[in-house]
Amino acid sequence: MDIAAPSTVTPIDTSKFRDPSVTADGAARASVSLKALRTLWINTGTLCNLTCVNCYIESSPTNDRLVYITTGEVGAYLDEIAANALFTEEIGYTGGEPFMNPDMIDILDLTLSRGFRALVLTNAMRPMAKVQDGLLALREKYGAQLVLRVSVDHYDLAHHEKERGPRSWQPAIDGLKWLSENGFNINIAGRTFWNETQEELRTGYGAMFTDIGLTIDSNDPVDLVLFPEMDEMADVPEITTACWNILDVSPEAMMCATSRMVVKRRGADKPVVMPCTLLPYDERFEMGGTLADAAADVPLNHPHCAKFCVLGGGACSAG
């Protein structure tokens, strides 16, 4: 879905997304139950080597609102998964730039040694280059169990650098080529806010992959994940319980039906669990310090719940 430029976006109605139980017009708000914790996301810290224009989490070289999580803190959640025989298959790591966290290689080693698939979202730039030896050792031990998802916002240098800043293209491409040449399991994360269709974007990425020697299928939605732009101030409908039938969408298809995210706030004694990756700062959505605490239903009380997860361009009206 293409997202309109900020200048054309209708501002959100401030009466919306206030009450977790009912919408602004008094209808019962939809919620999502945790079906099974298939993926546990862990925010490694919001510090990043880049300051991207539209980063939903506002990562930068100075943003430490979410601080570095430690190997021990991650281990406590992995222990809880084991103790409660949860059905967790994958541990996802996002930032910031995860490889700025000094514990990252140890965290990945611990994760992979427990039998989980580890997915790391990275820009593949200098922070990753500094830990190449550690990554090679992990690949040797665990092979394709370690997956690196590299952010390439567009297949064109100029468009990519419009988002990520000058001189951000070539280091990312060099890092991506290094991962490919050394046999890592990689995929790409792009964006859909360039006024191009999905087909046009995937064709463009495919040409770029061929040009730099990557064997990635641009038409595979896992190999190339295309995310819409995030703007929580843009107006979207609230999601009521009636929407599931109106839209023919299942609550079990929502991210919060199968995942949670751990964050550690600056100044906090310990991490807390959030419903998903899209709500890192909104303290209304804190679910507690343990995965057991986080098993509660999630009310869809945020614009991202509607735009990103439920609607995909649809609407909740019957007519």
DONU-45778 format. One line per 10 residues: number of its first residue (from 1); their letters; for each residue z, x, y of N, C-alpha, C. Coordinates in Angstrom, 3 decimals, decimal comma. Atoms other than C-alpha are relative to their C-alpha. Example, Ala and Ser with C-alpha at 12.3 -4.5 7.8 and 13.67 -1.06 7.14 Angstrom:
2
1) AS) 0,000/0,890/-1,190/7,800/12,300/-4,500/0,000/0,900/1,200; -0,060/-0,820/-1,190/7,140/13,670/-1,060/0,730/-0,770/1,090
END
This chain:
319
1) MDIAAPSTVT) 0,000/0,849/-1,199/0,000/0,000/0,000/0,000/0,876/1,236; 0,017/-0,747/-1,251/-0,962/1,420/3,405/1,033/-0,579/0,946; -1,026/0,407/-0,947/1,808/1,309/6,008/-0,530/0,199/1,413; 0,522/-0,079/-1,365/0,930/0,593/9,630/0,685/1,107/0,779; -0,594/-1,006/-0,872/1,523/3,227/12,262/1,168/-0,601/0,756; -1,188/0,538/-0,655/4,883/2,927/14,051/-0,290/-0,866/1,217; 0,277/0,744/-1,220/3,266/1,616/17,231/-0,411/-1,441/-0,274; 0,455/1,348/0,320/1,941/-1,462/15,393/1,009/-0,777/-0,835; -0,993/0,629/0,861/5,081/-2,262/13,410/0,835/-0,997/0,800; -0,858/0,999/-0,625/6,963/-5,455/14,269/1,462/0,369/-0,217
11) PIDTSKFRDP) -1,404/-0,370/0,177/10,646/-4,622/14,929/0,735/-1,014/-0,856; -0,733/0,861/0,911/13,084/-6,011/12,412/0,883/-0,980/0,757; -0,905/1,027/-0,512/14,981/-9,214/13,144/1,428/0,436/-0,321; -1,341/-0,564/0,217/18,547/-7,977/13,636/0,978/-0,972/-0,645; -0,871/0,941/0,712/19,991/-11,153/12,116/-0,117/0,155/-1,516; 0,233/-0,182/1,428/18,649/-10,046/8,725/0,862/1,123/-0,578; -0,636/-1,066/0,771/20,284/-7,888/6,069/1,420/0,300/0,476; -1,379/-0,160/-0,436/23,827/-8,479/7,252/0,994/-0,355/-1,099; -0,952/0,521/0,983/25,556/-10,484/4,510/-0,516/0,313/-1,402; 0,483/-0,338/1,341/25,353/-9,192/0,915/-0,229/-1,206/-0,903
21) SVTADGAARA) 0,104/1,174/0,860/25,557/-12,730/-0,468/-1,099/-0,968/0,403; 0,986/0,962/-0,485/23,220/-14,773/1,735/-0,915/0,642/1,029; 0,955/-0,489/-0,988/20,140/-14,194/3,881/0,299/-0,627/1,358; -0,232/0,499/-1,355/19,906/-14,929/7,600/-0,162/-1,508/0,086; 0,197/1,458/-0,033/18,706/-18,480/6,879/0,881/-0,728/-1,015; -0,981/0,640/0,871/21,528/-19,141/4,402/-0,362/-0,095/-1,462; 0,385/0,043/1,405/19,656/-18,716/1,117/0,774/1,052/-0,795; -0,693/-0,956/0,865/21,258/-16,929/-1,841/-0,811/1,292/-0,093; 0,689/-1,294/0,039/20,401/-13,232/-1,643/-0,168/0,461/-1,448; 0,235/-0,543/1,336/18,848/-11,641/-4,720/0,845/1,246/-0,217
31) SVSLKALRTL) -0,697/-1,223/0,385/20,743/-8,948/-6,554/-0,596/0,487/-1,313; 0,540/-0,612/1,211/19,932/-6,604/-9,432/1,149/0,542/-0,834; -0,988/-0,524/0,937/22,052/-5,850/-12,485/-0,506/1,301/-0,618; 0,352/-1,251/0,666/22,129/-2,415/-14,085/-0,294/-0,281/-1,467; 0,408/0,234/1,388/20,178/-2,770/-17,312/0,452/1,157/-0,881; -0,411/-1,225/0,690/20,737/0,817/-18,452/-0,241/1,149/0,961; 0,141/-1,119/-0,917/21,248/4,058/-16,552/-0,952/1,023/-0,601; 1,013/-0,899/0,548/17,990/5,728/-17,524/-0,112/1,300/0,795; 0,138/-1,173/-0,868/17,845/8,101/-14,530/1,193/0,078/0,939; -1,030/-0,268/-0,992/20,721/9,585/-12,590/-0,573/0,995/0,996
41) WINTGTLCNL) 0,443/-0,889/-1,070/19,582/11,022/-9,271/1,209/0,680/0,618; -1,058/-0,757/-0,657/21,690/13,712/-7,643/-0,581/0,650/1,242; 0,435/-0,652/-1,233/21,266/14,694/-4,015/0,677/1,359/0,080; -0,525/-1,371/0,022/21,655/18,452/-3,824/0,504/0,456/1,357; -0,332/-0,357/-1,380/22,270/18,449/-0,046/-1,195/-0,253/0,888; 1,109/0,378/-0,882/20,198/17,448/2,977/-0,611/1,165/0,772; 0,628/-1,137/-0,670/19,506/20,947/4,296/-1,369/0,287/-0,612; 1,372/-0,258/0,433/15,808/21,813/4,117/-0,599/1,071/0,893; 0,697/-1,002/-0,807/13,521/24,594/5,306/-1,012/-0,622/0,944; 0,955/0,702/-0,859/11,279/21,970/6,963/0,681/-1,151/0,733
51) TCVNCYIESS) -0,391/1,232/-0,681/11,738/19,170/9,481/-1,235/-0,886/0,051; 1,193/0,841/0,085/9,155/16,584/8,458/0,125/-1,195/0,941; 0,008/1,031/-1,035/8,141/13,909/10,960/0,633/-1,295/-0,494; -0,433/1,308/0,486/8,863/10,884/8,776/0,888/0,090/-1,233; -0,900/-0,148/1,148/11,447/12,169/6,292/1,061/-1,098/0,041; -0,916/1,152/-0,025/13,462/9,070/5,319/1,457/0,430/-0,008; -1,374/-0,482/0,067/16,580/11,178/4,746/0,317/0,989/1,126; -0,155/-0,839/-1,191/16,042/13,259/7,923/0,444/1,410/-0,338; -0,327/-1,375/0,381/16,305/16,578/6,109/-0,540/0,979/1,029; 0,399/-1,021/-0,960/16,092/19,688/8,273/0,846/1,249/-0,245
61) PTNDRLVYIT) -0,835/-1,193/0,126/17,478/23,237/8,593/1,414/-0,180/0,554; -1,334/0,205/-0,585/20,493/21,754/10,445/0,716/-1,252/-0,497; -0,628/1,250/0,450/21,143/18,367/8,779/0,792/0,229/-1,284; -0,845/-0,134/1,189/24,103/18,801/6,438/0,914/-1,214/-0,155; -0,790/1,230/0,190/25,293/15,178/6,456/0,360/-0,184/-1,466; -0,318/-0,085/1,419/25,062/15,479/2,687/0,047/1,487/-0,349; -0,200/-1,435/0,221/26,440/18,848/1,599/-0,393/0,373/-1,423; 0,387/-0,493/1,317/25,604/21,024/-1,383/0,961/-0,492/-1,076; -0,806/0,374/1,163/26,811/19,557/-4,658/0,141/1,229/-0,893; -0,268/-1,181/0,814/28,311/22,065/-7,094/-0,310/-0,256/-1,476
71) TGEVGAYLDE) 0,235/0,110/1,439/27,671/22,786/-10,747/1,112/-0,801/-0,665; -1,128/0,723/0,583/31,158/21,512/-11,588/-0,054/-1,489/0,271; 0,096/1,425/-0,334/30,607/18,226/-9,767/-1,095/-0,684/-0,796; 1,062/0,551/0,842/27,327/17,672/-11,571/0,479/-0,129/-1,440; -0,494/0,013/1,375/28,989/18,558/-14,857/0,911/-1,176/-0,289; -0,907/1,134/0,199/31,595/15,843/-14,352/-0,781/-1,283/-0,283; 0,815/1,193/0,255/28,859/13,182/-14,222/-0,710/0,100/-1,350; 0,609/-0,164/1,319/27,109/14,632/-17,261/1,031/-0,252/-1,099; -1,075/0,278/0,958/30,445/14,531/-19,075/0,234/-1,500/-0,133; -0,214/1,444/0,042/30,857/10,866/-18,122/-1,111/-0,698/-0,776
81) IAANALFTEE) 1,117/0,569/0,758/27,406/10,066/-19,484/0,245/0,172/-1,502; -0,244/-0,260/1,417/28,330/11,703/-22,788/1,179/-0,804/-0,529; -1,213/0,678/0,453/31,818/10,166/-22,998/-0,226/-1,486/-0,208; 0,235/1,437/0,076/30,458/6,658/-22,492/-1,301/-0,356/-0,715; 1,234/0,212/0,773/27,309/7,114/-24,598/-1,021/-0,813/0,785; 0,996/0,679/-0,815/25,099/5,989/-21,728/-1,403/0,396/-0,463; 1,360/-0,212/0,486/21,371/5,784/-22,320/-0,821/0,853/0,975; 0,663/-0,798/-1,028/20,533/8,330/-19,611/-0,923/1,035/-0,629; 1,009/-0,910/0,525/17,362/10,293/-20,309/-0,331/1,118/0,978; 0,519/-0,909/-1,018/16,640/12,017/-17,011/1,017/0,162/1,124
91) IGYTGGEPFM) -0,784/-0,282/-1,195/18,580/13,693/-14,230/-0,981/0,494/1,065; 0,919/-0,356/-1,074/16,595/13,807/-10,981/0,745/0,680/1,136; -0,618/-0,748/-1,096/17,361/16,262/-8,189/-0,880/-0,070/1,239; 0,718/0,141/-1,254/16,360/15,603/-4,603/0,863/0,534/1,123; -0,749/-0,530/-1,132/17,386/16,880/-1,178/-0,287/-0,802/1,244; 0,175/-1,443/-0,184/16,762/18,278/1,329/-0,964/0,651/-0,976; 0,733/-0,829/0,949/15,141/21,073/-0,547/0,996/0,484/-1,046; -0,989/-0,351/1,012/17,011/21,421/-3,854/0,212/1,495/-0,194; -0,154/-1,418/0,273/16,332/25,146/-4,173/0,696/0,757/1,125; -0,889/-0,613/-0,982/18,330/25,815/-1,009/1,456/-0,032/-0,474
101) NPDMIDILDL) -1,350/0,067/0,553/21,444/24,842/-2,984/0,232/1,243/-0,861; -0,185/-1,246/0,740/22,879/28,158/-4,280/0,337/-0,191/-1,475; -0,329/0,279/1,404/23,975/26,482/-7,546/-1,177/-0,562/-0,792; 1,046/0,827/0,600/20,567/24,986/-8,328/-0,434/0,478/-1,385; 0,430/-0,492/1,313/19,512/27,233/-11,213/1,071/-0,271/-1,040; -1,088/0,283/0,934/22,931/26,911/-12,839/0,100/-1,497/-0,301; -0,030/1,456/0,197/22,861/23,135/-12,309/-1,097/-0,420/-0,976; 1,110/0,344/0,888/19,470/22,921/-14,009/0,252/0,497/-1,413; -0,302/-0,527/1,333/20,563/25,134/-16,881/0,995/-0,903/-0,721; -0,988/0,901/0,586/23,590/22,909/-17,469/-0,642/-1,327/-0,412
111) TLSRGFRALV) 0,659/1,282/0,265/21,478/19,749/-17,268/-0,895/0,076/-1,222; 0,959/-0,143/1,097/18,792/20,977/-19,622/0,697/0,325/-1,313; -0,730/-0,356/1,220/21,312/22,419/-22,097/0,645/-1,214/-0,647; -0,569/1,239/0,544/22,757/18,910/-22,490/-1,082/-0,917/-0,586; 1,079/0,775/0,602/19,354/17,632/-23,606/-0,702/-0,964/0,925; 0,664/0,880/-0,950/18,352/15,762/-20,440/-1,321/0,600/0,451; 1,148/-0,438/-0,775/14,939/15,945/-18,839/0,475/0,166/1,438; -0,379/-0,244/-1,397/15,409/17,446/-15,362/-1,247/-0,080/0,866; 1,100/0,167/-0,948/13,120/16,366/-12,519/0,462/0,497/1,357; -0,368/-0,579/-1,287/13,248/18,417/-9,316/-1,083/-0,304/1,015
121) LTNAMRPMAK) 0,933/0,271/-1,089/11,620/17,228/-6,075/0,068/1,161/0,981; -0,003/-1,231/-0,785/10,593/20,339/-4,153/-1,254/0,098/0,861; 1,202/-0,285/-0,781/8,230/21,511/-1,424/-0,694/1,274/-0,478; 0,603/-1,172/0,657/7,510/24,641/-3,573/-0,206/1,173/0,952; 0,179/-1,057/-0,994/7,909/26,915/-0,554/1,006/1,135/-0,215; -0,802/-1,223/0,102/10,117/29,938/0,192/1,306/-0,175/-0,782; -1,227/0,112/0,798/13,421/28,556/-1,194/-0,266/0,045/-1,502; 0,342/-0,065/1,422/11,729/28,039/-4,572/-0,449/1,399/-0,388; 0,487/-1,342/0,301/10,031/31,432/-4,379/1,153/0,980/-0,223; -1,147/-0,906/0,127/13,450/33,088/-4,056/0,659/-0,077/-1,372
131) VQDGLLALRE) -0,650/0,160/1,307/14,517/31,768/-7,478/-1,035/-0,025/-1,128; 1,049/0,005/1,021/11,313/32,413/-9,417/0,483/0,553/-1,336; -0,483/-0,585/1,251/13,089/34,619/-11,981/0,852/-1,013/-0,766; -0,828/1,014/0,648/15,631/31,877/-12,682/-0,827/-1,127/-0,567; 0,869/1,070/0,486/12,908/29,271/-13,002/-0,778/0,439/-1,244; 0,721/-0,496/1,166/10,936/31,432/-15,408/0,903/0,015/-1,234; -0,947/-0,007/1,123/14,047/31,824/-17,571/0,233/-1,417/-0,518; -0,174/1,392/0,418/14,539/28,048/-17,602/-1,226/-0,512/-0,744; 1,221/0,438/0,682/10,916/27,443/-18,532/-0,081/0,610/-1,386; 0,028/-0,658/1,301/11,232/29,964/-21,354/0,938/-0,688/-0,990
141) KYGAQLVLRV) -1,008/0,628/0,868/14,340/28,216/-22,729/-0,309/-1,464/-0,294; 0,061/1,455/0,114/13,446/24,577/-22,127/-1,399/-0,585/0,095; 1,379/0,461/-0,028/9,685/24,317/-21,638/-0,216/-1,209/0,885; 0,407/1,176/-0,775/8,352/20,933/-20,504/1,154/-0,942/0,314; -1,187/0,809/-0,317/11,884/19,474/-20,394/0,342/0,072/1,491; -0,162/-0,164/-1,446/11,965/20,803/-16,802/-1,287/-0,420/0,687; 1,162/0,510/-0,722/9,623/18,904/-14,463/0,213/0,254/1,492; -0,063/-0,222/-1,444/8,888/19,926/-10,870/-1,042/-0,871/0,679; 0,888/0,876/-0,765/7,422/17,327/-8,525/-0,146/0,584/1,404; 0,260/-0,702/-1,253/5,813/19,062/-5,562/-0,550/-0,971/1,043
151) SVDHYDLAHH) 0,434/0,867/-1,089/5,403/17,260/-2,241/-1,222/0,589/0,694; 1,221/-0,346/-0,744/1,842/17,489/-0,906/-0,413/-1,300/0,682; 0,109/1,295/-0,659/1,627/14,768/1,717/-1,428/-0,495/0,160; 1,414/0,392/-0,058/-2,169/14,786/1,899/-0,810/1,131/-0,600; 0,854/-1,023/0,600/-5,020/16,613/0,225/-0,684/0,881/1,040; 0,625/-0,740/-1,101/-6,170/17,893/3,634/1,065/0,761/0,777; -0,964/-0,859/-0,710/-4,417/20,765/5,432/0,488/-0,636/1,288; -0,375/0,515/-1,317/-4,459/19,133/8,861/0,932/-1,198/-0,113; -0,849/1,176/0,164/-2,981/15,846/7,678/1,366/0,367/-0,577; -1,261/-0,450/0,588/-0,352/17,575/5,543/0,885/0,643/1,065
161) EKERGPRSWQ) -0,799/-0,703/-1,012/0,740/19,777/8,447/0,375/-0,906/1,170; -0,419/0,980/-1,005/0,824/16,792/10,814/1,365/-0,566/-0,356; -1,283/0,498/0,481/3,727/15,576/8,674/1,034/1,116/-0,119; -0,964/-1,025/0,401/5,327/18,870/7,622/0,093/1,188/0,941; -0,098/-1,062/-0,990/4,615/21,178/10,532/-0,989/1,120/-0,234; 0,953/-1,105/0,091/2,408/24,200/11,263/0,397/1,002/-1,091; -0,155/-1,046/1,008/1,959/26,788/8,515/0,784/-0,459/-1,231; -0,694/0,511/1,181/3,447/24,512/5,859/-0,925/-0,192/-1,205; 0,952/0,277/1,068/0,261/24,055/3,816/-0,118/1,143/-0,997; 0,319/-1,083/0,929/-0,529/27,462/2,372/1,195/0,427/-0,850
171) PAIDGLKWLS) -1,130/-0,343/0,878/3,011/28,333/1,211/0,229/-1,024/-1,110; -0,154/1,031/1,022/3,177/24,999/-0,611/-1,065/0,137/-1,083; 1,083/-0,178/0,965/-0,212/25,560/-2,246/0,231/1,245/-0,846; -0,291/-1,219/0,763/0,789/29,105/-3,227/1,093/-0,262/-1,033; -1,075/0,323/0,935/3,996/27,780/-4,802/-0,477/-0,884/-1,128; 0,553/0,902/1,000/2,115/25,037/-6,603/-0,866/0,768/-0,999; 0,841/-0,808/0,882/-0,411/27,517/-7,989/0,846/0,910/-0,886; -0,892/-0,846/0,805/2,412/29,815/-9,132/0,610/-0,804/-1,150; -0,564/0,851/1,048/4,030/26,945/-11,036/-1,037/-0,283/-1,083; 1,062/0,316/0,949/0,714/26,036/-12,653/-0,361/1,215/-0,856
181) ENGFNINIAG) 0,397/-1,218/0,713/-0,202/29,600/-13,570/1,058/0,464/-0,990; -1,088/-0,416/0,883/3,205/30,082/-15,197/0,425/-1,091/-0,973; -0,176/0,963/1,063/2,991/26,998/-17,356/1,090/-1,027/0,193; -1,023/1,009/-0,243/5,499/24,700/-15,673/-0,585/-1,406/-0,107; 0,361/1,411/0,032/5,404/20,938/-16,149/0,107/-0,522/1,430; -0,002/0,363/-1,414/4,386/19,757/-12,675/-0,742/-1,308/0,228; 0,793/1,098/-0,548/3,275/16,644/-10,853/0,123/0,026/1,511; 0,137/-0,033/-1,461/2,538/15,828/-7,227/0,482/-1,309/0,601; -0,378/1,178/-0,780/4,071/13,437/-4,699/-0,786/0,010/1,302; 0,735/0,151/-1,249/1,772/12,241/-1,916/0,433/-1,256/0,725
191) RTFWNETQEE) -0,341/1,165/-0,819/1,850/9,495/0,717/-1,229/-0,866/0,243; 1,099/0,955/-0,158/-0,206/6,426/1,509/-0,138/-0,511/1,433; 0,044/0,515/-1,364/0,035/6,171/5,291/-1,137/0,610/0,819; 1,101/-0,663/-0,684/-3,301/7,786/6,135/-1,209/-0,917/0,196; 1,088/0,963/-0,177/-5,397/4,600/6,445/-1,138/0,237/-0,992; 0,947/-0,153/1,091/-7,119/5,380/3,159/0,461/-0,863/-1,159; -0,358/0,758/1,185/-7,245/3,312/0,015/0,577/0,937/-1,056; -0,507/-0,798/1,119/-5,482/4,448/-3,144/-1,146/0,756/-0,673; 1,136/-0,641/0,657/-8,893/5,172/-4,652/-0,488/1,208/0,800; 0,443/-1,117/-0,843/-9,933/7,333/-1,695/0,980/1,159/-0,046
201) LRTGYGAMFT) -1,009/-1,054/0,066/-6,648/9,218/-1,756/-0,069/0,751/-1,323; 0,013/-0,648/1,314/-6,812/9,877/-5,475/-1,260/0,846/-0,195; 1,222/-0,805/0,058/-10,410/11,075/-5,188/0,164/1,283/0,802; -0,227/-1,179/-0,825/-9,438/13,430/-2,368/0,946/0,993/-0,637; -0,935/-0,891/0,700/-6,464/14,807/-4,264/-0,680/0,656/-1,202; 0,680/-0,555/1,168/-8,641/15,248/-7,350/-0,884/1,179/0,364; 0,844/-1,111/-0,458/-11,083/17,410/-5,418/0,849/1,206/0,381; -0,891/-1,091/-0,371/-8,209/19,447/-4,023/0,570/0,699/-1,230; -0,536/-0,601/1,219/-6,692/19,961/-7,487/-1,042/0,900/-0,667; 1,074/-0,800/0,600/-10,036/21,173/-8,808/-0,223/1,281/0,785
211) DIGLTIDSND) 0,262/-1,146/-0,875/-10,483/23,487/-5,824/1,022/1,113/-0,190; -1,029/-1,043/0,132/-7,168/25,276/-6,394/0,347/0,284/-1,466; -0,138/-0,347/1,407/-7,423/25,289/-10,179/1,118/-0,690/-0,747; -1,061/0,731/0,685/-4,869/22,645/-11,195/-0,588/-0,974/-1,003; 0,422/0,984/0,996/-5,259/20,608/-14,361/0,914/-1,219/0,093; -0,782/1,204/-0,257/-3,640/17,484/-12,895/-0,969/-1,156/0,176; 0,870/1,176/-0,068/-5,194/14,049/-13,320/0,415/-0,848/1,203; -0,352/0,717/-1,229/-5,231/12,485/-9,852/0,009/-1,509/-0,190; -0,007/1,435/0,260/-5,809/9,043/-11,379/1,179/-0,446/-0,850; -1,197/0,300/0,783/-2,640/9,253/-13,461/1,164/-0,224/0,966
221) PVDLVLFPEM) -1,073/0,286/-0,963/0,224/7,554/-11,534/1,261/0,812/-0,212; -1,121/-0,915/0,217/2,711/9,981/-13,101/-0,352/1,391/0,532; 0,444/-1,306/-0,494/0,717/13,128/-12,355/-0,057/0,030/1,520; 0,073/0,111/-1,458/0,130/11,958/-8,776/0,676/-1,300/0,417; -0,775/1,146/-0,464/2,779/9,636/-7,335/-0,262/-0,171/1,491; 0,279/0,259/-1,411/1,801/8,022/-4,016/1,029/-0,982/0,540; -1,079/0,806/-0,551/4,688/6,708/-1,950/-0,384/-0,583/1,352; 0,226/0,566/-1,336/4,468/4,305/1,004/0,958/0,588/1,012; -0,864/-0,463/-1,083/5,932/5,230/4,360/1,255/-0,854/0,058; -1,272/0,704/-0,112/9,575/4,293/4,906/0,335/-0,205/1,468
231) DEMADVPEIT) -0,435/0,307/-1,370/10,574/2,540/8,141/0,951/-1,177/-0,071; -0,972/1,069/0,188/13,795/0,578/7,911/0,106/-0,911/1,216; -0,019/0,856/-1,185/13,275/-0,847/11,424/-1,185/-0,957/0,051; 1,138/0,922/0,039/10,015/-2,599/10,494/0,435/-1,318/-0,645; -0,430/1,304/0,477/10,383/-6,323/9,916/-0,610/-0,309/-1,365; 0,427/0,441/1,325/10,191/-7,534/6,310/0,826/-1,221/-0,376; -0,792/1,157/0,440/11,297/-10,755/4,602/1,205/0,446/-0,814; -1,134/-0,241/0,887/14,692/-10,874/2,947/-0,340/-0,551/-1,387; 0,295/0,375/1,379/14,706/-11,263/-0,819/1,067/-0,974/-0,496; -0,905/1,028/0,514/16,242/-14,469/-2,159/-0,112/-0,065/-1,528
241) TACWNILDVS) 0,073/0,162/1,451/16,955/-15,430/-5,749/-1,287/-0,701/-0,430; 1,248/0,692/0,326/13,855/-17,652/-5,604/-1,206/0,933/-0,025; 1,149/-0,910/-0,117/11,633/-14,657/-4,876/-0,494/0,515/-1,340; 0,440/-0,542/1,287/11,595/-13,435/-8,465/-1,108/-0,863/-0,595; 1,026/0,888/0,551/9,638/-16,501/-9,577/-1,202/-0,127/0,922; 1,109/0,138/-0,957/7,583/-16,819/-6,388/-0,948/1,194/-0,094; 0,798/-1,221/0,021/6,401/-13,211/-6,607/-0,395/0,420/-1,407; 0,215/-0,388/1,386/6,370/-13,063/-10,415/0,390/1,472/-0,200; -0,560/-1,350/0,121/8,490/-9,903/-10,221/1,328/-0,109/-0,737; -1,251/0,006/0,753/11,331/-9,061/-12,587/1,025/0,901/0,654
251) PEAMMCATSR) -1,030/-0,898/-0,522/14,644/-7,701/-11,296/0,163/1,245/-0,852; -0,121/-1,163/0,878/14,556/-5,375/-14,298/-1,001/1,093/0,347; 0,983/-0,992/-0,419/11,564/-3,620/-12,709/0,451/0,792/1,222; -0,482/-0,684/-1,193/13,616/-2,532/-9,687/0,675/1,335/-0,357; -0,590/-1,312/0,222/14,808/1,054/-9,326/1,485/-0,073/-0,343; -1,443/0,070/0,211/18,464/0,001/-9,203/0,380/-0,686/-1,301; -0,280/0,535/1,330/18,139/-1,684/-12,617/0,158/1,106/-1,027; -0,026/-1,096/0,973/17,831/1,720/-14,271/0,463/1,326/0,582; -0,379/-1,288/-0,589/19,094/4,351/-11,828/1,140/-0,145/0,999; -0,998/-0,138/-1,048/21,847/5,478/-9,480/-0,195/1,374/0,630
261) MVVKRRGADK) 0,067/-1,323/-0,609/22,181/8,405/-7,046/1,384/0,451/0,461; -1,249/-0,631/-0,420/25,121/10,748/-6,438/-0,237/0,761/1,301; 0,067/-0,740/-1,263/25,692/12,042/-2,897/1,390/0,541/0,322; -1,278/-0,529/-0,476/28,406/14,212/-1,355/-0,070/0,133/1,519; 0,035/0,015/-1,455/29,088/13,532/2,315/0,770/1,186/0,582; -0,709/-1,071/-0,695/30,106/16,266/4,712/1,437/-0,438/0,291; -1,405/0,287/-0,232/33,901/16,362/4,860/0,678/-0,782/-1,103; -0,576/0,793/1,094/34,378/14,299/1,691/0,586/0,915/-1,066; -0,628/-0,776/1,066/36,629/15,495/-1,115/-0,843/0,013/-1,268; 0,774/0,100/1,240/34,250/14,346/-3,838/-1,240/-0,844/0,238
271) PVVMPCTLLP) 1,216/0,807/-0,145/30,847/12,752/-4,369/0,270/-1,479/-0,225; -0,010/1,429/0,278/30,157/9,023/-4,452/-1,354/-0,387/-0,573; 1,228/0,479/0,627/27,524/6,979/-6,260/-0,592/-1,123/0,842; 0,769/0,997/-0,733/24,850/4,941/-4,464/-0,955/-0,701/-0,959; 0,889/0,722/0,912/22,481/2,338/-5,962/-1,307/0,719/-0,309; 1,312/-0,602/0,199/19,323/4,412/-5,478/-0,198/1,130/0,996; 0,299/-1,144/-0,870/17,654/7,308/-3,670/-0,279/-0,398/1,441; 0,469/0,419/-1,320/16,613/5,205/-0,660/1,115/-0,298/0,998; -1,109/0,414/-0,861/20,077/4,471/0,747/1,086/1,070/0,045; -0,977/-1,086/0,103/21,807/7,844/1,098/1,146/-0,080/0,987
281) YDERFEMGGT) -1,006/-0,038/-1,064/23,738/7,188/4,311/0,750/-1,314/0,207; -0,572/1,310/-0,288/24,532/3,473/4,302/1,271/-0,203/-0,827; -1,272/0,053/0,717/28,235/3,368/3,406/0,303/-1,380/-0,562; -0,181/1,330/0,588/28,005/-0,372/2,720/-0,372/-0,021/-1,471; 0,502/-0,010/1,369/26,293/0,551/-0,532/0,750/0,973/-0,907; -0,782/-0,885/0,867/28,873/3,044/-1,808/0,615/-0,808/-1,134; -0,436/0,743/1,173/29,815/2,023/-5,330/1,232/0,595/-0,673; -1,155/-0,657/0,593/32,674/4,407/-6,087/-0,333/1,407/-0,440; 0,177/-1,400/0,337/33,158/7,913/-7,388/-0,498/0,268/-1,405; 0,415/-0,202/1,384/32,233/7,361/-11,035/-1,179/-0,894/-0,353
291) LADAAADVPL) 1,106/0,831/0,471/29,308/5,958/-12,954/0,492/-1,354/-0,484; -0,587/1,281/0,400/31,613/3,290/-14,360/0,163/-0,910/1,205; -0,119/0,785/-1,225/32,350/2,153/-10,798/-1,355/-0,560/0,429; 1,338/0,322/-0,504/28,613/2,035/-10,121/-0,776/-0,932/-0,908; 0,692/0,912/0,908/27,793/-0,391/-12,912/-0,125/-1,412/0,564; 0,031/1,335/-0,605/28,206/-3,383/-10,566/-1,414/-0,383/0,432; 1,283/0,484/-0,508/25,296/-5,560/-9,418/-0,245/0,517/1,411; 0,398/-0,505/-1,319/23,381/-4,410/-6,328/-0,652/-1,124/0,801; 0,666/0,985/-0,860/22,674/-6,965/-3,569/-1,143/0,655/0,768; 1,176/-0,572/-0,675/19,221/-6,413/-2,047/0,106/-0,263/1,501
301) NHPHCAKFCV) -0,406/0,265/-1,383/20,627/-6,212/1,445/-0,441/1,107/0,946; 0,533/-1,059/-0,863/18,457/-3,532/3,044/-1,517/-0,160/0,072; 1,460/0,103/-0,098/14,849/-3,484/4,355/-0,746/0,781/-1,074; 0,688/-0,774/1,030/13,941/-0,752/1,862/-0,062/-0,752/-1,321; 0,001/0,789/1,239/14,930/-3,064/-1,006/-1,195/-0,942/-0,017; 1,099/0,964/-0,092/12,365/-5,573/0,225/-1,351/0,696/0,009; 1,325/-0,587/-0,199/9,484/-3,397/1,390/-0,402/0,924/-1,130; 0,372/-1,053/0,932/9,596/-0,513/-1,023/0,064/-0,482/-1,442; -0,248/0,293/1,419/10,946/-2,039/-4,219/-0,526/-1,364/-0,459; 0,332/1,347/0,472/10,158/-5,768/-4,315/-1,389/-0,443/0,434
311) LGGGACSAG) 1,181/0,688/-0,514/7,295/-6,790/-2,085/-1,311/0,697/-0,311; 1,276/-0,670/0,214/4,602/-4,176/-2,257/-1,144/-0,747/0,665; 1,027/0,735/-0,721/2,710/-6,276/0,273/0,051/-1,490/-0,215; -0,110/1,432/0,240/3,781/-9,677/-1,051/0,888/-0,679/1,021; -0,878/0,765/-0,881/5,778/-12,413/0,683/0,761/-1,008/-0,832; -0,891/0,883/0,769/8,605/-14,672/-0,438/-0,153/-1,466/0,334; 0,181/1,426/-0,311/7,275/-17,916/0,946/-0,847/-0,647/-1,086; 0,738/0,714/1,043/5,893/-20,571/-1,386/-1,395/-0,388/0,463; 1,296/0,460/-0,464/2,956/-21,369/0,858/-0,578/0,898/1,067
END
